[in-house]
Amino acid sequence: MADQLTTATSVTYTPPKAAANSGQSTLGTSGVYNAAAVGSIDIPNGTIVGTVFSIPFNSVDNAKTVIIRNDMTSDVGVRLNGAVADNFELAPSGEMIISNPVAPGTTPITQIDVVTTADPTNLERLFYFVFGD
């Protein structure tokens, strides 16, 4: 049985020649999913630069919505669908949100890896949310 998922991103900003923080928008998607993987990955003290950690998709074959939050003190590289080089980096406290109401017809997200760009001096963490079919 499918479950309902809704994502909403609120943005507050300052438009040109307007009062501070007077611009506001909320964007969102809504859809159903049949499988989910939610959790965190601990990045231990002393992990060497370039270490690859795979986001567990568990039984999700085609992700509709993926959220990754970098709670580390350094950037992490992000690789999509088996890429061998970083597609982009996610800064400390940064979030990557990809949210589709249905799985894309071609090239769905099937794998995400994160790559360390610095040696952590303390235990650090990444959080992930993966929803799809």
MIVOVEX-601991 format. One record per atom (N, C-alpha, C, CB): residue in one letter; x, y, z. Coordinates in steps of 0.05 Angstrom, whole numbers, plus 5000, padded with zeros to 4 digits. Atoms other than C-alpha are relative to their C-alpha. Glycine has a CB too. Layout:
AXYZ/...
***
This chain:
M501749765000/M500050005000/M501850255000/M498150005024/A498549765002/A502750684981/A499450205022/A499550134973/D500349794980/D503951235032/D500350274986/D502149975022/Q500049735011/Q503151985020/Q502550155010/Q497550165009/L497749834993/L509252455020/L499550284989/L502649884990/T500249725009/T509053215017/T502650135009/T497550145012/T497749844993/T515253655015/T499250304996/T502549934983/A500549715003/A515054415025/A502650145007/A497650095019/T497749834995/T520754905020/T499150295001/T502249954978/S500749724997/S519655605046/S502550174997/S498750055028/V497849825005/V524056165022/V499250285007/V500849994970/T500449724994/T524456855052/T502450154990/T499550055031/Y497749865012/Y528757365016/Y499350304998/Y500649894972/T500449715003/T529558115002/T500050064970/T502250165015/P500149935028/P527158314933/P501450274995/P497050024990/P498849745006/P530558904897/P498250235009/P500650024971/K501349754991/K528659584928/K497549945017/K499250164975/A502250074982/A524059254979/A500949975028/A498549744990/A499350044971/A523859175054/A501449745004/A497450025017/A498550244993/A528458665084/A498249775005/A501950055024/N501550254996/N525757955082/N497050034993/N500349925029/S502849975007/S519258185049/S499149814978/S499550294991/G500750195020/G519457664994/G499749725013/G502149994977/Q500450264989/Q516556985011/Q498749824980/Q498250015026/S501250205018/S514956354972/S500249735014/S501549994972/T500050274991/T513255644990/T499649824975/T497949945022/L500250185023/L514555104938/L499749725011/L502550024982/G500350274989/G512554384946/G499149804979/G498150005023/T501050225016/T510853714916/T498549815018/T502349864985/S501550204985/S506153164937/S499749754982/S497250105009/G500250255015/G505952434916/G499949775019/G502349974980/V500050244983/V505951724940/V502649854996/V497649824992/Y497650175001/Y511551244955/Y499449735012/Y502450135015/N500350284991/N512150494968/N502349905018/N499649824977/A497750094985/A518950455001/A501550255010/A501949824983/A498549774988/A523350905045/A502549905014/A498250165020/A497550044984/A530250945076/A500650265013/A502449904982/V499649754985/V531251455131/V502149935022/V497350105013/G498150054979/G537251515177/G502350194999/G501149724997/S497649845000/S544251785187/S502449834996/S500250165027/I497550135004/I551351605171/I502050145018/I500950004970/D497949894984/D556751705223/D502650004985/D500349845027/I497449975012/I563351965196/I502050015023/I500250254981/P498350014977/P568551755247/P502550194998/P501049725004/N497549854998/N574452165271/N502249854985/N500850055030/G497850135014/G580452025227/G499349894973/G501149795017/T500750105027/T576551845164/T501750164979/T496950034994/I498249865019/I581252005106/I498450134978/I502049804988/V501249865023/V579752485050/V499549814977/V501850244991/G500650175023/G576352144992/G498549755007/G502549934985/T501550234992/T572651625032/T497250024990/T500149965031/V502750005011/V566151434998/V498149865018/V500049874972/F502250124984/F559751305038/F497649994982/F499550165026/S502550035016/S553651035001/S497650055017/S499949724987/I502549954987/I546851295021/I498449744996/I498450254989/P501650245003/P542750665036/P497350054988/P499749855027/F502649975012/F536750614990/F498149785009/F500250014970/N501650244991/N534449955021/N498449904977/N498250085024/S501650115021/S528549734979/S499050214980/S497649865012/V500749795020/V527850394940/V501649954975/V500550295012/D498650045026/D529550244867/D500150264984/D498549794984/N500149745014/N527450924838/N499050215020/N498049984976/A500749794980/A527651514886/A498450224987/A502650115012/K501649765008/K522352054879/K500950245016/K497049945005/T499149784983/T524552474938/T502549915016/T497850095019/V497550054986/V531552504967/V500850265015/V502349904981/I499049784985/I533952965022/I502649915014/I497950115021/I497550054986/I541152975047/I500850255015/I502349904980/R499149784984/R543553425103/R502949945009/R498150065024/N497250024992/N551053535115/N500350135027/N501950124979/D499449894974/D552053625190/D502949985008/D498349865021/M497150014995/M559553575183/M501150295000/M501549844978/T498749745000/T564454155191/T501550064974/T501950035024/S498749975026/S567054065120/S498149934978/S502649834998/D501650085023/D564253995050/D500049704996/D501050154975/V499950285010/V562353315023/V499350014970/V497949825015/G500650045028/G562453114950/G497549834998/G502349884985/V502450155005/V555952844922/V500249884972/V497450175004/R499950155025/R555752314867/R497349874996/R502349804999/L502650115007/L549252124833/L500249774980/L498250224989/N500350225019/N547551464799/N502749874991/N498550094977/G497650145006/G554451144803/G502250174988/G499449794982/A497949825011/A558551754780/A502649945015/A499250305003/V497350054988/V566051654792/V501350265010/V501749864980/A499049744991/A567252394804/A497650155013/A501350174976/D502149844987/D563352894847/D498450154980/D501250195021/N501749835017/N557353204812/N500050285012/N497249884999/F499949744986/F557553764864/F500849955029/F497350154998/E499450034972/E559453904936/E497850135017/E502750135007/L502049904981/L554854024995/L501550125024/L497949785008/A498649874979/A557354535046/A499049925028/A499750314997/P500950064973/P556954455121/P497250135006/P502050105021/S502849924994/S549654515145/S498350034974/S499950275015/G501449985026/G547654475071/G498149764997/G501950014977/E501950215006/E541754075046/E499649974970/E497350065014/M500750065027/M540453744980/M497249895000/M502049814986/I502850095001/I533053664964/I499349964971/I498050205014/I501150065026/I530453324902/I497349875005/I501949814982/S502650104994/S523053224903/S498249994975/S498650175022/N501750045023/N518752934848/N497349885009/N501449824978/P502550134992/P511352764853/P499849714989/P497650164990/V499950275012/V512652154809/V502949954992/V498049964976/A497350065009/A518951794788/A500450104972/A500649705001/P499549915027/P522152104726/P499849774980/P502850134998/G500350215021/G520851734661/G502749894992/G498750124976/T497450105006/T528251684647/T502050115021/T500950094971/T497949924981/T534451724691/T499050075028/T501650234989/P500749954972/P531351654760/P502549985018/P497849795009/I497850024981/I535851714821/I499949725012/I499850225022/T499950284991/T538051004838/T502349965020/T500349824977/Q497750024982/Q544451144878/Q501150275007/Q502249824987/I498749754992/I547651704918/I502349925018/I498150205014/D497750034983/D554651694946/D500950285010/D502349854985/V498849754990/V557852234990/V503049945006/V498650105026/V497150044999/V565352334992/V501250215019/V501350024972/T498849814982/T569452655048/T502150174985/T501349855024/T498149825012/T573553265029/T502150105020/T498650244987/A498149934978/A577153355096/A499949775021/A499250275013/D499950204979/D579252925155/D498550115024/D503049935007/P501449904976/P574153005211/P501749955026/P497349865003/T498650024975/T577153125280/T498249905023/T501350265008/N502050114981/N570752905316/N498149824984/N498550235015/L502150155014/L565152425301/L498150204988/L498549815021/E501849825014/E560852765249/E497949844986/E501550184979/R502450155009/R554352585214/R498750134975/R498049985023/L501749925023/L550252615150/L497349885005/L501249904973/F502750114998/F542652525150/F498949964973/F498250195017/Y501250065026/Y538652225093/Y497149915003/Y501649794985/F502850085002/F531452125073/F499649934970/F498050235009/V500350095028/V529951715010/V497249874999/V502249794992/F502750105003/F522751584987/F499649934970/F497950205010/G500550075028/G520551224923/G498749734998/G502650004984/D501250265006/D518650564893/D502149794996/D498250014976/
***
